[in-house]
Amino acid sequence: MPHVESLNLSHNRLTDINCLQFLSTLTQLDVSYNTIRRLDALHTRLGNITDLCLANNKLETLAGR
């Protein structure tokens, strides 16, 4: 899926989104209503994101490692 630009993974009980790092063309990502606690330097993995929805997760921090 190297040419995916928009992805909706809301309501899936995801605990992390590290597996998305290879989607370099991704610009819109909805991971709302999951159980994500950490983003682990998401900005360095998904640098082309312009629209990100993280609502209703269990985020403890927005800082990477």
SVG drawing of the C-alpha trace seen along z (x, -y; Angstrom):
<svg xmlns="http://www.w3.org/2000/svg" viewBox="-15 -20 29 24">
<polyline fill="none" stroke="black" stroke-width="0.4" points="0.0,0.0 2.7,-2.6 0.3,-5.1 -2.2,-5.4 -3.0,-9.1 -6.0,-8.7 -6.6,-6.0 -9.3,-5.6 -8.5,-3.1 -10.9,-4.4 -12.7,-2.1 -10.2,0.8 -8.7,1.2 -5.3,0.3 -2.6,-0.1 0.0,-1.6 0.5,-2.8 4.1,-2.0 3.3,0.3 2.2,-2.7 5.7,-4.1 6.1,-2.7 3.1,-4.7 5.2,-7.6 2.4,-9.2 -0.1,-9.2 -1.5,-12.7 -4.7,-12.0 -5.0,-9.6 -7.9,-8.9 -7.0,-6.6 -9.7,-7.9 -11.5,-5.7 -8.6,-3.2 -6.4,-2.5 -3.2,-4.2 -1.1,-5.4 2.1,-6.6 3.1,-8.1 6.8,-7.3 8.1,-10.1 5.3,-9.7 6.3,-12.9 9.6,-11.3 7.8,-8.3 4.9,-10.0 6.3,-13.3 3.7,-14.0 0.6,-13.9 -1.4,-17.1 -4.7,-15.9 -4.4,-13.6 -7.3,-12.6 -6.3,-11.1 -9.6,-11.7 -10.7,-9.3 -7.5,-7.4 -5.5,-6.8 -2.6,-9.1 -0.2,-9.6 2.2,-11.9 2.8,-13.5 6.5,-13.4 8.6,-10.8 11.5,-8.9"/>
</svg>
